[in-house]
Amino acid sequence: MGWVQITWETLVAKTTGRPSRKSAEARIRRKNINIDQAKLDRVRKLLAASSETEAVDQALSMLLLREELINGIEQIAGTGGIDNVFEDDVEP
């Protein structure tokens, strides 16, 4: 099996259904929401986002990616494609 290189842009396109930022602009809608400012500040710093909007957009993309990864793992679980190396591990 060969390696596949996946860029962040590919992951965002895959998880959001948006092929590129430019073509996605037509799908962007202005939203007014109540949000915990402390959480938003932390997320913005963690993601090194240049704006609050970018921080929220990146966080949503990451959540969608997480969902897709979990679904993919569930689909191949039990097919022999993954060995559970932690099966016999005991929590300390």
PyMOL Python script that loads the backbone (N, CA, C, O; Angstrom):
from pymol import cmd

cmd.read_pdbstr("""\
ATOM      1  N   MET A   1       0.851  -1.172   0.000  1.00  0.00           N
ATOM      2  CA  MET A   1       0.000   0.000   0.000  1.00  0.00           C
ATOM      3  C   MET A   1       0.897   1.235   0.000  1.00  0.00           C
ATOM      4  O   MET A   1       1.833   1.306   0.796  1.00  0.00           O
ATOM      5  N   GLY A   2       0.635   2.208  -0.873  1.00  0.00           N
ATOM      6  CA  GLY A   2       1.434   3.420  -0.957  1.00  0.00           C
ATOM      7  C   GLY A   2       0.889   4.520  -0.061  1.00  0.00           C
ATOM      8  O   GLY A   2      -0.240   4.451   0.425  1.00  0.00           O
ATOM      9  N   TRP A   3       1.713   5.528   0.143  1.00  0.00           N
ATOM     10  CA  TRP A   3       1.320   6.675   0.955  1.00  0.00           C
ATOM     11  C   TRP A   3       0.530   7.655   0.114  1.00  0.00           C
ATOM     12  O   TRP A   3       0.775   7.790  -1.085  1.00  0.00           O
ATOM     13  N   VAL A   4      -0.405   8.330   0.727  1.00  0.00           N
ATOM     14  CA  VAL A   4      -1.193   9.364   0.070  1.00  0.00           C
ATOM     15  C   VAL A   4      -0.979  10.658   0.830  1.00  0.00           C
ATOM     16  O   VAL A   4      -1.125  10.705   2.051  1.00  0.00           O
ATOM     17  N   GLN A   5      -0.634  11.699   0.104  1.00  0.00           N
ATOM     18  CA  GLN A   5      -0.458  12.999   0.750  1.00  0.00           C
ATOM     19  C   GLN A   5      -1.774  13.757   0.694  1.00  0.00           C
ATOM     20  O   GLN A   5      -2.369  13.923  -0.370  1.00  0.00           O
ATOM     21  N   ILE A   6      -2.213  14.211   1.850  1.00  0.00           N
ATOM     22  CA  ILE A   6      -3.457  14.964   1.940  1.00  0.00           C
ATOM     23  C   ILE A   6      -3.140  16.322   2.545  1.00  0.00           C
ATOM     24  O   ILE A   6      -2.531  16.409   3.611  1.00  0.00           O
ATOM     25  N   THR A   7      -3.550  17.366   1.866  1.00  0.00           N
ATOM     26  CA  THR A   7      -3.320  18.717   2.370  1.00  0.00           C
ATOM     27  C   THR A   7      -4.516  19.151   3.209  1.00  0.00           C
ATOM     28  O   THR A   7      -5.594  18.562   3.137  1.00  0.00           O
ATOM     29  N   TRP A   8      -4.301  20.193   4.005  1.00  0.00           N
ATOM     30  CA  TRP A   8      -5.393  20.746   4.805  1.00  0.00           C
ATOM     31  C   TRP A   8      -6.551  21.159   3.901  1.00  0.00           C
ATOM     32  O   TRP A   8      -7.713  20.944   4.243  1.00  0.00           O
ATOM     33  N   GLU A   9      -6.239  21.747   2.757  1.00  0.00           N
ATOM     34  CA  GLU A   9      -7.281  22.183   1.826  1.00  0.00           C
ATOM     35  C   GLU A   9      -8.123  20.998   1.340  1.00  0.00           C
ATOM     36  O   GLU A   9      -9.340  21.101   1.188  1.00  0.00           O
ATOM     37  N   THR A  10      -7.448  19.877   1.102  1.00  0.00           N
ATOM     38  CA  THR A  10      -8.164  18.668   0.678  1.00  0.00           C
ATOM     39  C   THR A  10      -9.085  18.185   1.787  1.00  0.00           C
ATOM     40  O   THR A  10     -10.227  17.803   1.531  1.00  0.00           O
ATOM     41  N   LEU A  11      -8.586  18.203   3.023  1.00  0.00           N
ATOM     42  CA  LEU A  11      -9.408  17.751   4.143  1.00  0.00           C
ATOM     43  C   LEU A  11     -10.610  18.655   4.334  1.00  0.00           C
ATOM     44  O   LEU A  11     -11.717  18.172   4.568  1.00  0.00           O
ATOM     45  N   VAL A  12     -10.406  19.963   4.237  1.00  0.00           N
ATOM     46  CA  VAL A  12     -11.518  20.901   4.388  1.00  0.00           C
ATOM     47  C   VAL A  12     -12.535  20.685   3.284  1.00  0.00           C
ATOM     48  O   VAL A  12     -13.739  20.660   3.542  1.00  0.00           O
ATOM     49  N   ALA A  13     -12.063  20.530   2.059  1.00  0.00           N
ATOM     50  CA  ALA A  13     -12.978  20.304   0.941  1.00  0.00           C
ATOM     51  C   ALA A  13     -13.756  19.011   1.143  1.00  0.00           C
ATOM     52  O   ALA A  13     -14.954  18.949   0.866  1.00  0.00           O
ATOM     53  N   LYS A  14     -13.061  17.968   1.632  1.00  0.00           N
ATOM     54  CA  LYS A  14     -13.703  16.669   1.829  1.00  0.00           C
ATOM     55  C   LYS A  14     -14.750  16.727   2.933  1.00  0.00           C
ATOM     56  O   LYS A  14     -15.821  16.134   2.805  1.00  0.00           O
ATOM     57  N   THR A  15     -14.448  17.435   4.016  1.00  0.00           N
ATOM     58  CA  THR A  15     -15.358  17.440   5.150  1.00  0.00           C
ATOM     59  C   THR A  15     -16.487  18.449   5.006  1.00  0.00           C
ATOM     60  O   THR A  15     -17.559  18.270   5.584  1.00  0.00           O
ATOM     61  N   THR A  16     -16.254  19.501   4.244  1.00  0.00           N
ATOM     62  CA  THR A  16     -17.278  20.538   4.133  1.00  0.00           C
ATOM     63  C   THR A  16     -18.035  20.469   2.829  1.00  0.00           C
ATOM     64  O   THR A  16     -19.084  21.097   2.680  1.00  0.00           O
ATOM     65  N   GLY A  17     -17.511  19.707   1.878  1.00  0.00           N
ATOM     66  CA  GLY A  17     -18.141  19.658   0.566  1.00  0.00           C
ATOM     67  C   GLY A  17     -17.810  20.879  -0.278  1.00  0.00           C
ATOM     68  O   GLY A  17     -18.390  21.087  -1.344  1.00  0.00           O
ATOM     69  N   ARG A  18     -16.874  21.682   0.207  1.00  0.00           N
ATOM     70  CA  ARG A  18     -16.493  22.891  -0.522  1.00  0.00           C
ATOM     71  C   ARG A  18     -15.174  22.646  -1.233  1.00  0.00           C
ATOM     72  O   ARG A  18     -14.166  22.370  -0.582  1.00  0.00           O
ATOM     73  N   PRO A  19     -15.161  22.742  -2.558  1.00  0.00           N
ATOM     74  CA  PRO A  19     -13.938  22.463  -3.275  1.00  0.00           C
ATOM     75  C   PRO A  19     -12.842  23.493  -3.066  1.00  0.00           C
ATOM     76  O   PRO A  19     -11.663  23.141  -3.100  1.00  0.00           O
ATOM     77  N   SER A  20     -13.187  24.730  -2.854  1.00  0.00           N
ATOM     78  CA  SER A  20     -12.185  25.748  -2.594  1.00  0.00           C
ATOM     79  C   SER A  20     -12.824  26.908  -1.866  1.00  0.00           C
ATOM     80  O   SER A  20     -14.046  27.055  -1.845  1.00  0.00           O
ATOM     81  N   ARG A  21     -11.976  27.734  -1.268  1.00  0.00           N
ATOM     82  CA  ARG A  21     -12.467  28.891  -0.515  1.00  0.00           C
ATOM     83  C   ARG A  21     -13.204  29.868  -1.429  1.00  0.00           C
ATOM     84  O   ARG A  21     -14.241  30.418  -1.056  1.00  0.00           O
ATOM     85  N   LYS A  22     -12.662  30.078  -2.627  1.00  0.00           N
ATOM     86  CA  LYS A  22     -13.266  31.041  -3.548  1.00  0.00           C
ATOM     87  C   LYS A  22     -14.675  30.618  -3.951  1.00  0.00           C
ATOM     88  O   LYS A  22     -15.597  31.434  -3.932  1.00  0.00           O
ATOM     89  N   SER A  23     -14.846  29.350  -4.316  1.00  0.00           N
ATOM     90  CA  SER A  23     -16.173  28.899  -4.721  1.00  0.00           C
ATOM     91  C   SER A  23     -17.113  28.773  -3.527  1.00  0.00           C
ATOM     92  O   SER A  23     -18.333  28.745  -3.687  1.00  0.00           O
ATOM     93  N   ALA A  24     -16.537  28.697  -2.327  1.00  0.00           N
ATOM     94  CA  ALA A  24     -17.351  28.563  -1.121  1.00  0.00           C
ATOM     95  C   ALA A  24     -17.957  29.882  -0.682  1.00  0.00           C
ATOM     96  O   ALA A  24     -18.924  29.893   0.080  1.00  0.00           O
ATOM     97  N   GLU A  25     -17.410  30.985  -1.145  1.00  0.00           N
ATOM     98  CA  GLU A  25     -17.881  32.281  -0.685  1.00  0.00           C
ATOM     99  C   GLU A  25     -19.371  32.474  -0.931  1.00  0.00           C
ATOM    100  O   GLU A  25     -20.035  33.178  -0.170  1.00  0.00           O
ATOM    101  N   ALA A  26     -19.898  31.868  -1.967  1.00  0.00           N
ATOM    102  CA  ALA A  26     -21.330  31.984  -2.240  1.00  0.00           C
ATOM    103  C   ALA A  26     -22.160  31.277  -1.176  1.00  0.00           C
ATOM    104  O   ALA A  26     -23.340  31.591  -1.013  1.00  0.00           O
ATOM    105  N   ARG A  27     -21.569  30.326  -0.447  1.00  0.00           N
ATOM    106  CA  ARG A  27     -22.286  29.579   0.580  1.00  0.00           C
ATOM    107  C   ARG A  27     -22.169  30.222   1.955  1.00  0.00           C
ATOM    108  O   ARG A  27     -22.857  29.807   2.888  1.00  0.00           O
ATOM    109  N   ILE A  28     -21.325  31.212   2.095  1.00  0.00           N
ATOM    110  CA  ILE A  28     -21.121  31.845   3.393  1.00  0.00           C
ATOM    111  C   ILE A  28     -22.308  32.743   3.708  1.00  0.00           C
ATOM    112  O   ILE A  28     -22.746  33.534   2.873  1.00  0.00           O
ATOM    113  N   ARG A  29     -22.811  32.611   4.904  1.00  0.00           N
ATOM    114  CA  ARG A  29     -23.951  33.409   5.371  1.00  0.00           C
ATOM    115  C   ARG A  29     -23.563  34.105   6.659  1.00  0.00           C
ATOM    116  O   ARG A  29     -22.846  33.539   7.484  1.00  0.00           O
ATOM    117  N   ARG A  30     -24.026  35.315   6.835  1.00  0.00           N
ATOM    118  CA  ARG A  30     -23.777  36.056   8.066  1.00  0.00           C
ATOM    119  C   ARG A  30     -24.672  35.487   9.164  1.00  0.00           C
ATOM    120  O   ARG A  30     -25.872  35.307   8.960  1.00  0.00           O
ATOM    121  N   LYS A  31     -24.088  35.205  10.326  1.00  0.00           N
ATOM    122  CA  LYS A  31     -24.831  34.662  11.464  1.00  0.00           C
ATOM    123  C   LYS A  31     -24.533  35.493  12.697  1.00  0.00           C
ATOM    124  O   LYS A  31     -23.386  35.875  12.934  1.00  0.00           O
ATOM    125  N   ASN A  32     -25.535  35.767  13.460  1.00  0.00           N
ATOM    126  CA  ASN A  32     -25.363  36.420  14.759  1.00  0.00           C
ATOM    127  C   ASN A  32     -25.629  35.367  15.825  1.00  0.00           C
ATOM    128  O   ASN A  32     -26.729  34.824  15.918  1.00  0.00           O
ATOM    129  N   ILE A  33     -24.598  35.086  16.632  1.00  0.00           N
ATOM    130  CA  ILE A  33     -24.729  34.036  17.642  1.00  0.00           C
ATOM    131  C   ILE A  33     -24.216  34.536  18.980  1.00  0.00           C
ATOM    132  O   ILE A  33     -23.382  35.440  19.040  1.00  0.00           O
ATOM    133  N   ASN A  34     -24.713  33.950  20.034  1.00  0.00           N
ATOM    134  CA  ASN A  34     -24.175  34.184  21.371  1.00  0.00           C
ATOM    135  C   ASN A  34     -23.145  33.102  21.610  1.00  0.00           C
ATOM    136  O   ASN A  34     -23.433  31.915  21.458  1.00  0.00           O
ATOM    137  N   ILE A  35     -21.928  33.513  21.990  1.00  0.00           N
ATOM    138  CA  ILE A  35     -20.838  32.561  22.137  1.00  0.00           C
ATOM    139  C   ILE A  35     -19.973  32.968  23.323  1.00  0.00           C
ATOM    140  O   ILE A  35     -19.814  34.154  23.610  1.00  0.00           O
ATOM    141  N   ASP A  36     -19.427  31.994  23.994  1.00  0.00           N
ATOM    142  CA  ASP A  36     -18.541  32.225  25.129  1.00  0.00           C
ATOM    143  C   ASP A  36     -17.252  32.863  24.612  1.00  0.00           C
ATOM    144  O   ASP A  36     -16.486  32.213  23.901  1.00  0.00           O
ATOM    145  N   GLN A  37     -17.007  34.110  24.955  1.00  0.00           N
ATOM    146  CA  GLN A  37     -15.855  34.833  24.429  1.00  0.00           C
ATOM    147  C   GLN A  37     -14.535  34.204  24.866  1.00  0.00           C
ATOM    148  O   GLN A  37     -13.575  34.179  24.096  1.00  0.00           O
ATOM    149  N   ALA A  38     -14.483  33.702  26.086  1.00  0.00           N
ATOM    150  CA  ALA A  38     -13.249  33.068  26.566  1.00  0.00           C
ATOM    151  C   ALA A  38     -12.912  31.831  25.728  1.00  0.00           C
ATOM    152  O   ALA A  38     -11.752  31.610  25.380  1.00  0.00           O
ATOM    153  N   LYS A  39     -13.933  31.026  25.406  1.00  0.00           N
ATOM    154  CA  LYS A  39     -13.701  29.849  24.565  1.00  0.00           C
ATOM    155  C   LYS A  39     -13.246  30.275  23.175  1.00  0.00           C
ATOM    156  O   LYS A  39     -12.312  29.695  22.619  1.00  0.00           O
ATOM    157  N   LEU A  40     -13.893  31.271  22.621  1.00  0.00           N
ATOM    158  CA  LEU A  40     -13.536  31.745  21.295  1.00  0.00           C
ATOM    159  C   LEU A  40     -12.103  32.272  21.276  1.00  0.00           C
ATOM    160  O   LEU A  40     -11.362  32.011  20.328  1.00  0.00           O
ATOM    161  N   ASP A  41     -11.714  32.999  22.296  1.00  0.00           N
ATOM    162  CA  ASP A  41     -10.344  33.511  22.384  1.00  0.00           C
ATOM    163  C   ASP A  41      -9.336  32.370  22.445  1.00  0.00           C
ATOM    164  O   ASP A  41      -8.296  32.423  21.788  1.00  0.00           O
ATOM    165  N   ARG A  42      -9.639  31.340  23.232  1.00  0.00           N
ATOM    166  CA  ARG A  42      -8.744  30.180  23.342  1.00  0.00           C
ATOM    167  C   ARG A  42      -8.624  29.449  22.015  1.00  0.00           C
ATOM    168  O   ARG A  42      -7.526  29.079  21.600  1.00  0.00           O
ATOM    169  N   VAL A  43      -9.764  29.239  21.346  1.00  0.00           N
ATOM    170  CA  VAL A  43      -9.766  28.537  20.058  1.00  0.00           C
ATOM    171  C   VAL A  43      -8.988  29.349  19.027  1.00  0.00           C
ATOM    172  O   VAL A  43      -8.207  28.797  18.252  1.00  0.00           O
ATOM    173  N   ARG A  44      -9.203  30.643  19.022  1.00  0.00           N
ATOM    174  CA  ARG A  44      -8.503  31.501  18.057  1.00  0.00           C
ATOM    175  C   ARG A  44      -6.995  31.406  18.260  1.00  0.00           C
ATOM    176  O   ARG A  44      -6.238  31.331  17.292  1.00  0.00           O
ATOM    177  N   LYS A  45      -6.565  31.410  19.505  1.00  0.00           N
ATOM    178  CA  LYS A  45      -5.136  31.306  19.804  1.00  0.00           C
ATOM    179  C   LYS A  45      -4.600  29.922  19.421  1.00  0.00           C
ATOM    180  O   LYS A  45      -3.539  29.820  18.804  1.00  0.00           O
ATOM    181  N   LEU A  46      -5.324  28.860  19.782  1.00  0.00           N
ATOM    182  CA  LEU A  46      -4.890  27.499  19.459  1.00  0.00           C
ATOM    183  C   LEU A  46      -4.736  27.274  17.957  1.00  0.00           C
ATOM    184  O   LEU A  46      -3.810  26.599  17.508  1.00  0.00           O
ATOM    185  N   LEU A  47      -5.653  27.848  17.194  1.00  0.00           N
ATOM    186  CA  LEU A  47      -5.637  27.654  15.745  1.00  0.00           C
ATOM    187  C   LEU A  47      -4.821  28.715  15.013  1.00  0.00           C
ATOM    188  O   LEU A  47      -4.663  28.656  13.794  1.00  0.00           O
ATOM    189  N   ALA A  48      -4.306  29.682  15.766  1.00  0.00           N
ATOM    190  CA  ALA A  48      -3.556  30.801  15.177  1.00  0.00           C
ATOM    191  C   ALA A  48      -4.379  31.473  14.079  1.00  0.00           C
ATOM    192  O   ALA A  48      -3.861  31.843  13.026  1.00  0.00           O
ATOM    193  N   ALA A  49      -5.665  31.617  14.353  1.00  0.00           N
ATOM    194  CA  ALA A  49      -6.574  32.220  13.382  1.00  0.00           C
ATOM    195  C   ALA A  49      -6.421  33.735  13.399  1.00  0.00           C
ATOM    196  O   ALA A  49      -6.188  34.335  14.449  1.00  0.00           O
ATOM    197  N   SER A  50      -6.554  34.340  12.239  1.00  0.00           N
ATOM    198  CA  SER A  50      -6.384  35.784  12.133  1.00  0.00           C
ATOM    199  C   SER A  50      -7.641  36.554  12.529  1.00  0.00           C
ATOM    200  O   SER A  50      -7.598  37.771  12.714  1.00  0.00           O
ATOM    201  N   SER A  51      -8.755  35.842  12.658  1.00  0.00           N
ATOM    202  CA  SER A  51     -10.000  36.499  13.053  1.00  0.00           C
ATOM    203  C   SER A  51     -10.885  35.514  13.805  1.00  0.00           C
ATOM    204  O   SER A  51     -10.645  34.307  13.785  1.00  0.00           O
ATOM    205  N   GLU A  52     -11.894  36.032  14.459  1.00  0.00           N
ATOM    206  CA  GLU A  52     -12.842  35.155  15.151  1.00  0.00           C
ATOM    207  C   GLU A  52     -13.602  34.306  14.145  1.00  0.00           C
ATOM    208  O   GLU A  52     -13.869  33.131  14.398  1.00  0.00           O
ATOM    209  N   THR A  53     -13.948  34.883  13.022  1.00  0.00           N
ATOM    210  CA  THR A  53     -14.663  34.141  11.980  1.00  0.00           C
ATOM    211  C   THR A  53     -13.820  32.972  11.485  1.00  0.00           C
ATOM    212  O   THR A  53     -14.324  31.861  11.321  1.00  0.00           O
ATOM    213  N   GLU A  54     -12.535  33.227  11.247  1.00  0.00           N
ATOM    214  CA  GLU A  54     -11.648  32.157  10.799  1.00  0.00           C
ATOM    215  C   GLU A  54     -11.524  31.065  11.854  1.00  0.00           C
ATOM    216  O   GLU A  54     -11.481  29.879  11.524  1.00  0.00           O
ATOM    217  N   ALA A  55     -11.467  31.463  13.118  1.00  0.00           N
ATOM    218  CA  ALA A  55     -11.375  30.484  14.206  1.00  0.00           C
ATOM    219  C   ALA A  55     -12.598  29.582  14.232  1.00  0.00           C
ATOM    220  O   ALA A  55     -12.467  28.364  14.351  1.00  0.00           O
ATOM    221  N   VAL A  56     -13.772  30.161  14.122  1.00  0.00           N
ATOM    222  CA  VAL A  56     -15.012  29.375  14.128  1.00  0.00           C
ATOM    223  C   VAL A  56     -15.057  28.472  12.904  1.00  0.00           C
ATOM    224  O   VAL A  56     -15.431  27.305  13.017  1.00  0.00           O
ATOM    225  N   ASP A  57     -14.684  28.989  11.738  1.00  0.00           N
ATOM    226  CA  ASP A  57     -14.711  28.204  10.509  1.00  0.00           C
ATOM    227  C   ASP A  57     -13.752  27.019  10.600  1.00  0.00           C
ATOM    228  O   ASP A  57     -14.109  25.902  10.226  1.00  0.00           O
ATOM    229  N   GLN A  58     -12.530  27.257  11.098  1.00  0.00           N
ATOM    230  CA  GLN A  58     -11.558  26.172  11.250  1.00  0.00           C
ATOM    231  C   GLN A  58     -12.040  25.134  12.261  1.00  0.00           C
ATOM    232  O   GLN A  58     -11.897  23.932  12.041  1.00  0.00           O
ATOM    233  N   ALA A  59     -12.606  25.601  13.364  1.00  0.00           N
ATOM    234  CA  ALA A  59     -13.091  24.673  14.389  1.00  0.00           C
ATOM    235  C   ALA A  59     -14.221  23.804  13.843  1.00  0.00           C
ATOM    236  O   ALA A  59     -14.270  22.605  14.116  1.00  0.00           O
ATOM    237  N   LEU A  60     -15.116  24.395  13.085  1.00  0.00           N
ATOM    238  CA  LEU A  60     -16.208  23.618  12.485  1.00  0.00           C
ATOM    239  C   LEU A  60     -15.665  22.608  11.482  1.00  0.00           C
ATOM    240  O   LEU A  60     -16.132  21.470  11.433  1.00  0.00           O
ATOM    241  N   SER A  61     -14.684  23.015  10.685  1.00  0.00           N
ATOM    242  CA  SER A  61     -14.073  22.093   9.725  1.00  0.00           C
ATOM    243  C   SER A  61     -13.400  20.928  10.434  1.00  0.00           C
ATOM    244  O   SER A  61     -13.475  19.788   9.977  1.00  0.00           O
ATOM    245  N   MET A  62     -12.741  21.218  11.553  1.00  0.00           N
ATOM    246  CA  MET A  62     -12.080  20.157  12.301  1.00  0.00           C
ATOM    247  C   MET A  62     -13.096  19.185  12.897  1.00  0.00           C
ATOM    248  O   MET A  62     -12.852  17.979  12.933  1.00  0.00           O
ATOM    249  N   LEU A  63     -14.213  19.692  13.357  1.00  0.00           N
ATOM    250  CA  LEU A  63     -15.252  18.826  13.906  1.00  0.00           C
ATOM    251  C   LEU A  63     -15.837  17.935  12.811  1.00  0.00           C
ATOM    252  O   LEU A  63     -16.085  16.751  13.038  1.00  0.00           O
ATOM    253  N   LEU A  64     -16.054  18.499  11.636  1.00  0.00           N
ATOM    254  CA  LEU A  64     -16.564  17.706  10.520  1.00  0.00           C
ATOM    255  C   LEU A  64     -15.552  16.645  10.090  1.00  0.00           C
ATOM    256  O   LEU A  64     -15.930  15.526   9.745  1.00  0.00           O
ATOM    257  N   LEU A  65     -14.268  16.999  10.112  1.00  0.00           N
ATOM    258  CA  LEU A  65     -13.226  16.030   9.794  1.00  0.00           C
ATOM    259  C   LEU A  65     -13.217  14.904  10.824  1.00  0.00           C
ATOM    260  O   LEU A  65     -13.098  13.732  10.468  1.00  0.00           O
ATOM    261  N   ARG A  66     -13.341  15.259  12.091  1.00  0.00           N
ATOM    262  CA  ARG A  66     -13.378  14.252  13.163  1.00  0.00           C
ATOM    263  C   ARG A  66     -14.517  13.261  12.920  1.00  0.00           C
ATOM    264  O   ARG A  66     -14.335  12.051  13.048  1.00  0.00           O
ATOM    265  N   GLU A  67     -15.682  13.784  12.570  1.00  0.00           N
ATOM    266  CA  GLU A  67     -16.832  12.915  12.306  1.00  0.00           C
ATOM    267  C   GLU A  67     -16.536  11.968  11.149  1.00  0.00           C
ATOM    268  O   GLU A  67     -16.862  10.783  11.214  1.00  0.00           O
ATOM    269  N   GLU A  68     -15.916  12.491  10.087  1.00  0.00           N
ATOM    270  CA  GLU A  68     -15.614  11.653   8.936  1.00  0.00           C
ATOM    271  C   GLU A  68     -14.576  10.588   9.274  1.00  0.00           C
ATOM    272  O   GLU A  68     -14.682   9.448   8.822  1.00  0.00           O
ATOM    273  N   LEU A  69     -13.572  10.959  10.070  1.00  0.00           N
ATOM    274  CA  LEU A  69     -12.564   9.983  10.472  1.00  0.00           C
ATOM    275  C   LEU A  69     -13.177   8.875  11.327  1.00  0.00           C
ATOM    276  O   LEU A  69     -12.875   7.698  11.127  1.00  0.00           O
ATOM    277  N   ILE A  70     -14.024   9.242  12.265  1.00  0.00           N
ATOM    278  CA  ILE A  70     -14.690   8.241  13.110  1.00  0.00           C
ATOM    279  C   ILE A  70     -15.539   7.312  12.258  1.00  0.00           C
ATOM    280  O   ILE A  70     -15.514   6.096  12.446  1.00  0.00           O
ATOM    281  N   ASN A  71     -16.286   7.877  11.327  1.00  0.00           N
ATOM    282  CA  ASN A  71     -17.114   7.046  10.447  1.00  0.00           C
ATOM    283  C   ASN A  71     -16.257   6.095   9.625  1.00  0.00           C
ATOM    284  O   ASN A  71     -16.619   4.932   9.447  1.00  0.00           O
ATOM    285  N   GLY A  72     -15.125   6.576   9.122  1.00  0.00           N
ATOM    286  CA  GLY A  72     -14.225   5.726   8.335  1.00  0.00           C
ATOM    287  C   GLY A  72     -13.648   4.597   9.163  1.00  0.00           C
ATOM    288  O   GLY A  72     -13.568   3.457   8.704  1.00  0.00           O
ATOM    289  N   ILE A  73     -13.245   4.915  10.382  1.00  0.00           N
ATOM    290  CA  ILE A  73     -12.701   3.879  11.273  1.00  0.00           C
ATOM    291  C   ILE A  73     -13.767   2.846  11.601  1.00  0.00           C
ATOM    292  O   ILE A  73     -13.488   1.648  11.626  1.00  0.00           O
ATOM    293  N   GLU A  74     -14.986   3.306  11.852  1.00  0.00           N
ATOM    294  CA  GLU A  74     -16.074   2.365  12.151  1.00  0.00           C
ATOM    295  C   GLU A  74     -16.346   1.454  10.963  1.00  0.00           C
ATOM    296  O   GLU A  74     -16.681   0.284  11.148  1.00  0.00           O
ATOM    297  N   GLN A  75     -16.209   1.968   9.752  1.00  0.00           N
ATOM    298  CA  GLN A  75     -16.463   1.159   8.555  1.00  0.00           C
ATOM    299  C   GLN A  75     -15.422   0.061   8.373  1.00  0.00           C
ATOM    300  O   GLN A  75     -15.747  -1.030   7.905  1.00  0.00           O
ATOM    301  N   ILE A  76     -14.159   0.345   8.744  1.00  0.00           N
ATOM    302  CA  ILE A  76     -13.130  -0.677   8.544  1.00  0.00           C
ATOM    303  C   ILE A  76     -12.865  -1.506   9.793  1.00  0.00           C
ATOM    304  O   ILE A  76     -12.128  -2.491   9.737  1.00  0.00           O
ATOM    305  N   ALA A  77     -13.451  -1.126  10.907  1.00  0.00           N
ATOM    306  CA  ALA A  77     -13.266  -1.892  12.140  1.00  0.00           C
ATOM    307  C   ALA A  77     -13.820  -3.301  11.951  1.00  0.00           C
ATOM    308  O   ALA A  77     -14.916  -3.477  11.420  1.00  0.00           O
ATOM    309  N   GLY A  78     -13.077  -4.278  12.378  1.00  0.00           N
ATOM    310  CA  GLY A  78     -13.533  -5.657  12.289  1.00  0.00           C
ATOM    311  C   GLY A  78     -13.323  -6.288  10.929  1.00  0.00           C
ATOM    312  O   GLY A  78     -13.689  -7.446  10.726  1.00  0.00           O
ATOM    313  N   THR A  79     -12.738  -5.549   9.984  1.00  0.00           N
ATOM    314  CA  THR A  79     -12.511  -6.105   8.651  1.00  0.00           C
ATOM    315  C   THR A  79     -11.109  -6.659   8.499  1.00  0.00           C
ATOM    316  O   THR A  79     -10.747  -7.167   7.438  1.00  0.00           O
ATOM    317  N   GLY A  80     -10.315  -6.562   9.561  1.00  0.00           N
ATOM    318  CA  GLY A  80      -8.940  -7.019   9.487  1.00  0.00           C
ATOM    319  C   GLY A  80      -7.994  -5.924   9.030  1.00  0.00           C
ATOM    320  O   GLY A  80      -6.789  -6.149   8.910  1.00  0.00           O
ATOM    321  N   GLY A  81      -8.528  -4.747   8.776  1.00  0.00           N
ATOM    322  CA  GLY A  81      -7.705  -3.634   8.318  1.00  0.00           C
ATOM    323  C   GLY A  81      -6.974  -2.924   9.435  1.00  0.00           C
ATOM    324  O   GLY A  81      -6.013  -2.197   9.184  1.00  0.00           O
ATOM    325  N   ILE A  82      -7.420  -3.124  10.676  1.00  0.00           N
ATOM    326  CA  ILE A  82      -6.799  -2.459  11.821  1.00  0.00           C
ATOM    327  C   ILE A  82      -6.577  -3.486  12.914  1.00  0.00           C
ATOM    328  O   ILE A  82      -7.468  -4.273  13.235  1.00  0.00           O
ATOM    329  N   ASP A  83      -5.375  -3.470  13.484  1.00  0.00           N
ATOM    330  CA  ASP A  83      -5.097  -4.317  14.634  1.00  0.00           C
ATOM    331  C   ASP A  83      -5.246  -3.475  15.889  1.00  0.00           C
ATOM    332  O   ASP A  83      -4.673  -2.389  15.972  1.00  0.00           O
ATOM    333  N   ASN A  84      -5.999  -3.951  16.855  1.00  0.00           N
ATOM    334  CA  ASN A  84      -6.165  -3.253  18.121  1.00  0.00           C
ATOM    335  C   ASN A  84      -5.002  -3.630  19.020  1.00  0.00           C
ATOM    336  O   ASN A  84      -5.028  -4.656  19.700  1.00  0.00           O
ATOM    337  N   VAL A  85      -3.980  -2.781  19.010  1.00  0.00           N
ATOM    338  CA  VAL A  85      -2.790  -3.068  19.812  1.00  0.00           C
ATOM    339  C   VAL A  85      -3.009  -2.737  21.290  1.00  0.00           C
ATOM    340  O   VAL A  85      -2.155  -3.039  22.123  1.00  0.00           O
ATOM    341  N   PHE A  86      -4.121  -2.133  21.612  1.00  0.00           N
ATOM    342  CA  PHE A  86      -4.408  -1.762  23.003  1.00  0.00           C
ATOM    343  C   PHE A  86      -5.441  -2.678  23.654  1.00  0.00           C
ATOM    344  O   PHE A  86      -5.888  -2.423  24.772  1.00  0.00           O
ATOM    345  N   GLU A  87      -5.812  -3.726  22.963  1.00  0.00           N
ATOM    346  CA  GLU A  87      -6.889  -4.600  23.419  1.00  0.00           C
ATOM    347  C   GLU A  87      -6.679  -5.141  24.847  1.00  0.00           C
ATOM    348  O   GLU A  87      -7.624  -5.216  25.632  1.00  0.00           O
ATOM    349  N   ASP A  88      -5.453  -5.508  25.168  1.00  0.00           N
ATOM    350  CA  ASP A  88      -5.175  -6.093  26.473  1.00  0.00           C
ATOM    351  C   ASP A  88      -4.640  -5.068  27.479  1.00  0.00           C
ATOM    352  O   ASP A  88      -4.287  -5.433  28.601  1.00  0.00           O
ATOM    353  N   ASP A  89      -4.578  -3.812  27.096  1.00  0.00           N
ATOM    354  CA  ASP A  89      -4.074  -2.777  28.007  1.00  0.00           C
ATOM    355  C   ASP A  89      -5.037  -2.538  29.151  1.00  0.00           C
ATOM    356  O   ASP A  89      -6.255  -2.614  28.988  1.00  0.00           O
ATOM    357  N   VAL A  90      -4.475  -2.249  30.305  1.00  0.00           N
ATOM    358  CA  VAL A  90      -5.241  -1.938  31.501  1.00  0.00           C
ATOM    359  C   VAL A  90      -4.902  -0.522  31.903  1.00  0.00           C
ATOM    360  O   VAL A  90      -3.733  -0.136  31.884  1.00  0.00           O
ATOM    361  N   GLU A  91      -5.894   0.253  32.263  1.00  0.00           N
ATOM    362  CA  GLU A  91      -5.658   1.623  32.720  1.00  0.00           C
ATOM    363  C   GLU A  91      -4.825   1.598  33.992  1.00  0.00           C
ATOM    364  O   GLU A  91      -5.082   0.785  34.881  1.00  0.00           O
ATOM    365  N   PRO A  92      -3.833   2.474  34.092  1.00  0.00           N
ATOM    366  CA  PRO A  92      -3.002   2.511  35.309  1.00  0.00           C
ATOM    367  C   PRO A  92      -3.779   2.992  36.518  1.00  0.00           C
ATOM    368  O   PRO A  92      -3.224   3.079  37.613  1.00  0.00           O
TER     369      PRO A  92
END
""", "prot")
cmd.dss("prot")
cmd.show_as("cartoon", "prot")
cmd.util.cbc("prot")
cmd.orient("prot")
